[in-house]
Amino acid sequence: MFTLRQRFYQPQHLLLAMAFIMPLVFSVWMVLLNNFVVEKASFTGREIGILQSLREVPGFLAFTAVYLLLFIKEQKLALLSLAITAIGVAATGFFPSVFGLYITTVIMSVGFHYFETVNQSLTLQWVDKDNTPHFMGKLLSAKSVASLVAFSSVWLLMDYFTWSYQATYTLFGGVALVMTLLLAMTFQQFPSPTEQSKKLILRKKYWLFYALTFFSGARRQIFVVFAGFLMVEKFGYSVADISALFLINYVFNWLFAPAIGKIIGKVGERKTLLFEYTGLILLFISYGLVDTGFVAAILYVVDHLLFALAIAIKTYFQKIAEPQDIAASAGVSFSINHIAAVVIPALLGIVWLTNPSWVFFVGAGFAACSLALSLLVPDKPVQGIEWRFKAVEKSA
């Protein structure tokens, strides 16, 4: 019995459990948001724009997580952040006003972004380098299952049982909070293999990782903000149509993400990133030229699948990083990723008004920059050989 307990209460199982809880509660917040703010708080484009900008600010400030590690262990900070997210979502339905929604969104977002930052750090510390790609694929699969549960439950509760927004938000926030408390009580404090630096770290030798992270964030914003908007504005997709696309995306991730992780582990980060960004160049150009809704939907699903390949950026960093730098660098990389989130939607929104296709051609340009950067990733990245030309120097 003791052996079975030891086998279950492992760091990887805690990571998988937390990876399930976060999208379970966040997906509910996300899928209900637009209808809730319009129906209950009379939001216009101005208010929803401000709300989304406020939501991204904690992501931009994620580097401050490293300072919290002076007072609290990473594992406890991850669970605390998960609990804060759950509280923010549970409270959302009780404050159907402009400022009420701004406040609950910021609370939810602080928990979400600190959790994602610390969770990434713990994964890179606790999981062996050879197994990280496959394990990260498992994490994506767990997140997809949780999102599927959330979307289907919201549909059942609100369409079939006619639950209110308040009751739905409270239920999922409460369930997530209880699940988080159970994890805190049942899992022991796992030791870190290496004592983590408690100061902000920005190292010159990690420049390629930082650059890849920035352009990854820029590409993500074009997908999140403009790809779905294209479906609605140009092709007249309904809420049900968009929901169906979400479900297809999550089913594909659930089925294929672990296999994608295994493939990354076999072929390596360089080949994976070259494939991803070559595909993205073609994809964004196709977005700009597409004239049928069915083809656009296929592009949307393929685009989402390519997200899974971004695992390669994280595993590349795990291989080149000094072990004590991982926690501090996770916060920095999250902030770099969110620089694009603060700037790009507003700038490209202006471009969209002139010609929507240009937005996606800009995305193809971002993908081309990422492709050029990925050429510099070594075939076998390790500490001391962080980029390709450096590898040539060392072998010379």
N, C-alpha and C positions, 0 to 999 in steps of 0.2 A: 504493500500500500504506500509506504514511504517512497519507494522507487518510482511508482506511477505519479505520485504528487510532484516529485522532483522533475520528472520528465515533462510534466505539463507546465509547471510554473517556471518557464524559461523566458529570457528576454524577448526572443522572437515572437512568442505567443502574446506577450504584452503589446508589442508593436502591431501585430495583426489585429488584436482586439481594439486598440485605439484607432487604427486605420479604418475599422468598421464603424465605430461610434461617430467620428467626426463627419463623414459624408451623410450618415443617417440623419443627423440633425441639421447640417448645413444645407443639404438638398431641399429639405422642407422649407427652410427660410427662403431659398433662392426661387423655388418653383411658385411660391405663393406671393412673392414680393410685389411684382408689377400689378397684379389684380388688387391686392390688399391696399397698396398706397393710393391707387386711383379711386377705388370704391369707398374706402373708409377715411382717407385723409385728403382726398381731392387734389392729388399731386398733378402738376403739369411737368413738362419737360425740364423746366428750370429746377424744380425741387428734386426730381429723380437724378438729375445731373449732379447736383450738390451732394446728394446722399451717396452716389457711387464714388465721387471724389473723396468724401469723408471715409468711405469704406476702405479705400486704398492707402490712406495715410499711415495706418499702423503697419502695413506691409513695407512701406518705404522706411519706417523707423524700426524695422525688425532687428537691425544691428544692436539696438539697445538691450536685447535679450542677454547678451554676454555679461552685462553689468548686474543683471538679476542673479546670475550664477555666483556672485559674491555672497549671496544670502540664502540661496536655495539650490538644492541638487537638481540636475537636469530632468531626471525622471519625475520628481515631484512638480517641477515647473510645467512639464508636459501635461500631467494630470490636472494641475490647477488651471492651466489654459483651456483644457478641454471642458472643465467645469464652468469656466467663465463663458465660453461659447454657448453652452447649454442654457445657462441663466439668461444670456442675452436673447436667445431665440425664444425661450419660454416667456419672457417679459414683453416681446414684440406686440403680441395681440392686445395687451392691456394699455398701450399708448398709441392709439390711432390718430396722431396729430403730427404736424410737420416736425416740430422740435422733439417730440417724443420718439419718433422714428429715427431721427438723427442720433439721439442719445443711445437707444437700444442697438442701432447698427454699429456704432463705434464700440460699444461693449462687446458685442458679438465678434467684431472684426479684430479687436485686440486679442481676444482669446484664440481666434482662428489663426492669425498670423504668427503669434508667439508659439502656438502648438506646432504649426507646420515647420517653423524654423528649428525648434528643439527636436522634433520628431525626426527630421532629416539628419540632424547631428547624431542622435542616438542610433539610428539605423547604420550609419557609416562607422560608428564605434563598435557596436555590438555584433555586427554580422561580418563573417570572414570575407576577405576581398574576393576570393574565388566564387563565393556563393551569393554575393550582393546582387548581381543582375537578376538572377533567378528569383531571389527573395523579393526584390523590388517589383518584379512582375506579379508575385503573389499579393503584395500590398495593393497594387492597382486592381487586381481581381477582387480583393476583399472590399475595396472602395466601391467598385462597380456593383457588387451584390447589395451593399448598403444603400446605394442610390436607387437601385431597382426596387428595393423594399420600400424606400421612402416615397418614390413617385407613385407606385401602385397603391400604397396605403392612403396617400392623400386623395387620390382619385376615388377610392372606395369610401372613405370617411365623408368627403365633402360632396360627392355626386350621389352616392347611394344612400348614405345615412344623414346627409345634409348637416354636417357639423359646421360650426362657425369657425372663422379664422382664429379667433381667440382660443377656442378649445383645441384646435389642431396644433397651433404653436405651443400651447402649454403642455399638451400630451407628449410631443416629441422632445421638447426641451427637458421636461421632467424625466422621461425615460432615459435620455442621454445622461442626465445628471446622476440618476440612481446607478446606471451602469458604470459611470466613472468612479463613483464612491466605492462600488464593489471591487473595482480593479485596484483602487488605492488600498483597500483593506486586505485583499487576498494576495497581491504580489509583493514580495519582499523588495527592499532597495538593492538593485543590482550594482555591483561596483563597476566603475569605468576602467577599461584596460590601461588607459593613460590619463594622468591628471591633466585637465584641460586648462588652457590659458584663460585668464579672467580679464583680459584687456582686448581692445579693438585691434584686429590684425588685418593689415592690407599689405601683402607681400608682392614685390616685383616679380618673383618667380611664378606667381599664380596668375599672371596677367592674361594668359590664354583662357583660363577657366572663367575669369571675370568677363572677358569679351564674349565668349560663347553664351554665358548666362544673360548678359544684357540683350543680345539679339534674340535669344530664346524668349525673353519677356516681351520684346517688341512683336515677335511673331504671334505669341499667345494673345496679345491684346487685339490684333487684327482679326483673329479667329473669334474670340469671345464677343467683341463689340460689333464687328461689321459682317461676319459671315452669316450669323443668324438674322441680322437686320436685312441683309440682301434677300433672304428667303421670304421675309414678310413684305418688304416694300416692292421688290421687283416681281416676285412670283406669287404673291398673295397667300402665303402659307398661313393657316389658322393656328390657334393655340394647340389644337389637337395634333396638327401636322408636326409642329415643332416638338411637342411632347413625344411623338412617335420617333422622331429623329434622335432625341435624347435617349430613349429606351434602346434603340438599335445600337447607338454608340456604346452604352453601358453593357449590353449583352456581348458585343464584340470584345470589349475589354475584359469582361469576366471570362470569356472563353479562351482568348488568345494572349492576354498579357503575360501569364507565366511562361508560355512558349517563347514570346518575344524576349523576355528576360534571359532565357536559356541561350537563345541565338546570339544575343549581345555578348554573353559570357564566352561563346565559342569563337565568333568572328572578330571580336575586339571593338573598342570604342571608335577607332578611326574609321573603319569600314562602315560601321553603323551610322555614324554622323554624315559621312559622304553620301550614303544612300538616302538618309532622311532629307538632307538639304537639297539634293538633286530632285527628289520627289516634290519638295515644297516649292521649288522654283516653277516646275511644271504646273503644280496645283494652283498657285496664286495667279499665274498667267491664265489658266483655265477659268478661274473665278471671274477674272476681268472680261473674258470673252463669252462666257456661258449665256445661252438664251433660252434654255428650257429648264423648268423646275425640277424635272426628274434627274437630269444630269447634275444640277446644282446639289441635289440631295446626296447623290453618290460622292461628289467632291467633299461634301460636309462630313460624311462618315469616314472617308479615307483620311481627311485632315485630322479628325479626332484620333484615328488609329495611330497616326504618326506621332501623336503626343507621347505614346508609350516609349518611343525610341529616345526621348529626352533623358531616360534613365542613364544613357551612356555618358552624359555630361557629369552626373553625380559620381558614377563609378570611376570615371577618369580622374576626378578630383581626389577620390578616396585613395587611388594608387599613387598620386604624386605628393599628397599632403603629408606634412609631419603630423603624427598622431595627435599631438597636443594642440594643433591648430584647428581641428575639425569643428568644435563648437563655435568658436569665435568667427570662423570663416563662413559657417552656415548662415549666421545673421547678416554678415556683409553681403553674401551672394543673394540672399533674399531681398535685401535693400536694393542692390544693383538691378535685380530682376524687376523691381517695382518702379524704378526710374521711368521706364517706358510706360507703365500703367498710369503714371501721373500726367505725362506729357502727350503721348501719342493719340489717345482718343480725341482730345480736344483739337489737336492740329489736323489730324486726318478727317475729323468731322467737317472741318471747313473745306478740305479737298473734296469730300463726298458731295457737297452741295454743287460743286462745279462738274464733276464727273466721277461717279462711283467706281468705275473701272480703274481709275488712277490709284485709288486706295490699294487695290490688290496688286497693281504693278509695283507700287512702293514696297508691298510685302514681298514680292519676288526679288526686289533689290536687297531687302533685309536677308532673305534666304541665301542670296548670292554671297553676301558678306560672310554669313555663317559657313557657307561651303568653302570659301577661301580660308577661313580660320581653321576649319576642320582638317584641311590639308596639312596643317602644322602639328596636329596631334600625333605623337609617336605610335608606331605599331604596337609597342609594348611599353606603355608609360610606367615609370617608377620614380621614386624620389631621386632627384638629381638629374633626371631626364624628363623634364616637364614639357618640352616641345621639340619638334622634329629636328630643326637645325642644331639645337643643343646636343641632340643625340649624335648627329654627324660629327660635331666638334669633339665629343667625348671619345668617339671611336677612332678619330684621326690620330 
